[in-house]
Amino acid sequence: MAIKGFVKFRNEKCKGCGLCVSACPKKIIKIDESAVNAMGYQTAAAYDMEGCIACANCAVMCPDGVISVYKESGEGRG
Protein backbone atom coordinates (compact mmCIF):
# COMPACT_ATOMS: atom_id res chain seq x y z
CA MET A 1 0.00 0.00 0.00
CA ALA A 2 1.31 3.44 -0.93
CA ILE A 3 2.07 6.01 1.73
CA LYS A 4 -0.45 8.81 1.62
CA GLY A 5 0.79 12.33 1.79
CA PHE A 6 0.05 15.92 0.95
CA VAL A 7 2.01 18.90 -0.27
CA LYS A 8 1.87 22.54 0.73
CA PHE A 9 3.09 25.34 -1.51
CA ARG A 10 4.31 28.78 -0.44
CA ASN A 11 2.88 30.36 -3.56
CA GLU A 12 4.26 33.80 -2.74
CA LYS A 13 7.75 32.38 -3.46
CA CYS A 14 6.86 30.20 -6.48
CA LYS A 15 8.29 31.22 -9.86
CA GLY A 16 6.32 28.64 -11.85
CA CYS A 17 9.44 26.95 -13.22
CA GLY A 18 7.68 23.58 -13.50
CA LEU A 19 10.50 21.45 -12.07
CA CYS A 20 8.09 20.05 -9.46
CA VAL A 21 5.65 19.13 -12.21
CA SER A 22 8.27 17.07 -14.04
CA ALA A 23 9.56 15.48 -10.80
CA CYS A 24 6.21 14.15 -9.59
CA PRO A 25 5.92 10.42 -10.41
CA LYS A 26 2.14 10.49 -9.89
CA LYS A 27 1.65 13.63 -12.04
CA ILE A 28 -0.54 15.35 -9.44
CA ILE A 29 1.19 18.75 -9.67
CA LYS A 30 0.45 21.27 -12.41
CA ILE A 31 1.04 24.95 -13.03
CA ASP A 32 -2.17 26.77 -12.13
CA GLU A 33 -2.76 29.00 -15.14
CA SER A 34 -5.65 30.76 -13.37
CA ALA A 35 -3.56 32.03 -10.44
CA VAL A 36 -0.78 34.61 -10.41
CA ASN A 37 1.22 35.53 -7.31
CA ALA A 38 2.41 39.02 -6.30
CA MET A 39 5.60 38.55 -8.34
CA GLY A 40 3.55 37.91 -11.49
CA TYR A 41 4.24 34.18 -11.80
CA GLN A 42 1.72 31.41 -12.40
CA THR A 43 2.18 29.05 -9.47
CA ALA A 44 2.26 25.29 -8.95
CA ALA A 45 -0.61 23.45 -7.31
CA ALA A 46 -1.54 19.85 -6.49
CA TYR A 47 -4.65 18.68 -8.31
CA ASP A 48 -5.06 15.15 -6.94
CA MET A 49 -3.92 15.04 -3.33
CA GLU A 50 -5.31 11.51 -2.99
CA GLY A 51 -2.60 10.39 -5.39
CA CYS A 52 0.28 11.86 -3.36
CA ILE A 53 2.70 9.20 -2.10
CA ALA A 54 4.85 11.63 -0.05
CA CYS A 55 7.99 10.86 -2.07
CA ALA A 56 9.14 14.52 -1.77
CA ASN A 57 10.63 14.54 -5.28
CA CYS A 58 8.85 17.85 -5.90
CA ALA A 59 10.33 19.46 -2.79
CA VAL A 60 13.84 18.24 -3.62
CA MET A 61 13.62 19.66 -7.15
CA CYS A 62 12.22 23.06 -6.12
CA PRO A 63 15.05 25.62 -6.32
CA ASP A 64 13.16 28.14 -4.19
CA GLY A 65 12.05 25.98 -1.24
CA VAL A 66 8.39 26.51 -2.06
CA ILE A 67 7.17 22.97 -1.34
CA SER A 68 6.76 21.03 1.90
CA VAL A 69 5.67 17.39 1.80
CA TYR A 70 3.90 15.68 4.69
CA LYS A 71 3.04 12.07 5.36
CA GLU A 72 -0.49 11.29 6.47
CA SER A 73 0.85 11.17 10.05
CA GLY A 74 1.84 14.84 9.71
CA GLU A 75 5.61 14.27 9.66
CA GLY A 76 7.29 16.87 7.43
CA ARG A 77 9.62 16.07 4.55
CA GLY A 78 11.28 18.64 2.36
ZIVEN-V644123 format. One record per residue. N is the residue number from 0. RES is the residue in one letter. SS is DSSP state (helix for helix, strand for strand, loop for the rest). OMEGA is omega in radians with two decimals (NA if undefined). Layout:
BEGIN
n:N res:RES ss:SS omega:OMEGA
n:N res:RES ss:SS omega:OMEGA
END
This chain:
BEGIN
n:0 res:M ss:loop omega:-3.11
n:1 res:A ss:loop omega:3.06
n:2 res:I ss:loop omega:3.08
n:3 res:K ss:loop omega:3.13
n:4 res:G ss:strand omega:3.03
n:5 res:F ss:strand omega:-3.13
n:6 res:V ss:strand omega:3.04
n:7 res:K ss:strand omega:-3.13
n:8 res:F ss:strand omega:2.97
n:9 res:R ss:loop omega:-2.99
n:10 res:N ss:loop omega:-3.14
n:11 res:E ss:loop omega:3.13
n:12 res:K ss:loop omega:-3.04
n:13 res:C ss:loop omega:3.10
n:14 res:K ss:loop omega:3.07
n:15 res:G ss:loop omega:-3.08
n:16 res:C ss:loop omega:3.10
n:17 res:G ss:loop omega:3.13
n:18 res:L ss:helix omega:3.11
n:19 res:C ss:helix omega:3.13
n:20 res:V ss:helix omega:-3.11
n:21 res:S ss:helix omega:-3.10
n:22 res:A ss:helix omega:-3.06
n:23 res:C ss:loop omega:-3.11
n:24 res:P ss:loop omega:-3.13
n:25 res:K ss:loop omega:3.10
n:26 res:K ss:loop omega:3.14
n:27 res:I ss:loop omega:-3.11
n:28 res:I ss:strand omega:3.10
n:29 res:K ss:strand omega:3.01
n:30 res:I ss:strand omega:-3.12
n:31 res:D ss:strand omega:-3.08
n:32 res:E ss:strand omega:3.14
n:33 res:S ss:strand omega:-3.10
n:34 res:A ss:strand omega:3.10
n:35 res:V ss:strand omega:3.13
n:36 res:N ss:loop omega:-3.08
n:37 res:A ss:loop omega:3.12
n:38 res:M ss:loop omega:3.11
n:39 res:G ss:loop omega:-3.13
n:40 res:Y ss:loop omega:2.94
n:41 res:Q ss:strand omega:-2.98
n:42 res:T ss:strand omega:3.10
n:43 res:A ss:strand omega:3.10
n:44 res:A ss:strand omega:3.07
n:45 res:A ss:strand omega:-3.07
n:46 res:Y ss:loop omega:3.14
n:47 res:D ss:loop omega:-3.05
n:48 res:M ss:helix omega:3.10
n:49 res:E ss:helix omega:-3.13
n:50 res:G ss:helix omega:-3.09
n:51 res:C ss:loop omega:3.12
n:52 res:I ss:loop omega:3.09
n:53 res:A ss:loop omega:-3.14
n:54 res:C ss:loop omega:3.14
n:55 res:A ss:loop omega:3.07
n:56 res:N ss:helix omega:-3.12
n:57 res:C ss:helix omega:-3.12
n:58 res:A ss:helix omega:3.13
n:59 res:V ss:helix omega:-3.10
n:60 res:M ss:helix omega:-3.05
n:61 res:C ss:loop omega:-3.10
n:62 res:P ss:loop omega:-3.06
n:63 res:D ss:loop omega:3.10
n:64 res:G ss:loop omega:-3.06
n:65 res:V ss:loop omega:-2.93
n:66 res:I ss:strand omega:2.97
n:67 res:S ss:strand omega:-3.12
n:68 res:V ss:strand omega:-3.11
n:69 res:Y ss:strand omega:2.99
n:70 res:K ss:strand omega:-3.13
n:71 res:E ss:loop omega:3.14
n:72 res:S ss:loop omega:-3.14
n:73 res:G ss:loop omega:3.12
n:74 res:E ss:loop omega:-3.10
n:75 res:G ss:strand omega:3.00
n:76 res:R ss:strand omega:3.02
n:77 res:G ss:loop omega:NA
END
